[in-house]
Structures are given as C-alpha cells and as structure tokens.
Amino acid sequence: MPVVAGRLRDPDINPCLLESDASTRCMDEYNYDKERCSAHFLKYKNCRKFWNSIMIQRRRDGVKPSMPTAAERDIILQAMGKMPY
C-alpha cells in the first residue's frame, strides 16, 4: 500500500474513516449511482467540516497535534452526547 493511502487509512489521521468507507461501499453497492449515495456523501462532508473546524481551533489555541487522536475524538464526541454530523 502506498504511503499516502496508508495514512488515509490511519484512524489517528483520518477522523472520517467510517463515513468514507460507507460512501465507498454505497457506491460499490449501487453501481456508482451517485444520487442513491447522496446521504453518505453529505455525512462525510459534514464530518470533514466538523473535524476541520476542531483542527483550526486547536491550531489557534496552540494545541499539538492540531488533529485530535482517535481516543481524543471519542472523548470529544462523548462529551457532546451525540454525533454532530
């Protein structure tokens, strides 16, 4: 597996891995009919927006690493009580 692809599969680097996989599975399942998978695409897009805003805020606050680890993300989501996307 190429290094870039390996990084995208790393849950510490990609916070939207589940949403990405769901979109890909949907496309495979429905023979690449994008209209039938629009809900998955929207969920992925909202996930990316949410974690990007968290990353920007952490960068502003001087927190390293700017993207929370998978364990930190679980804590953040539990504190919110529901999925924000």
N, C-alpha and C positions, 0 to 999 in steps of 0.2 A: 504494500500500500504506500503510495507517495506520502511524503511528509505532510503536505498541506491537507490531504484527505484524512490522514491520521489525526491531525489537530482538530478538524471539524467533527470528528467522531469522539473527541475527548469531552466528557461531561463537565469538566472544570473550565473548559474554554468556551464551549457552545452551550448556552443556557436553554436553548430552544431545540434540543436534540429530539425530544419526543414529538414535538409539533412538526419538525422537519421530516422525521420518519413517517408520521401519519400522512403527511401530504404526499410523500413518495409512494406509500402503499396505496393510497387512494388513486393516484394517477395510474399505477400498475393495474389496479383492480378494475377501473373503468376505462381502460384502453386509452388513456391520455385525453379524456374528455374533461377539459378544464372547468367547464360550467358545473359539473357534478361534484367537483372538489373545492369549490369556492369557499365553503365554510372552513375547511382545513387551511387554505391559504390565508384567510383572514385571521384565524387563530395564530398562525405562525407570524404573520405581520405584526399583530398586536403584541405577541411575545417579544419579538425583536425590539419594538418601540419601548416596551416597558423596561427591559433589561438595559437598553441603550441609555435611557434616562437615568437609571440607577448608576450606570457606569460613569456618566457625565457628572452626576452629583458627587460621587466618590472621588473623582479626579479633582473637582473643585475643592473638596474638603481635604485633599492631600492624602487620601487613604490608598494604600498599596496592598494588593493589586487592585486596579480600578474595577475589574470584573470580579464579583464575589465568587468564591469557590462553590462547588456543588453543595457542600454542607452548609455554608453561609446562606446560600439561596433558599435551602429548605427552611432554615430558621426564619428568614425574611417572609417567606410565604406563609408559614405557620402563624407568625405574628399578625399577618393581615387577615387571617381567618378564612380566606377564600382565594381562588385564583383571580388575579386582576385582569386576566386576558382570556 
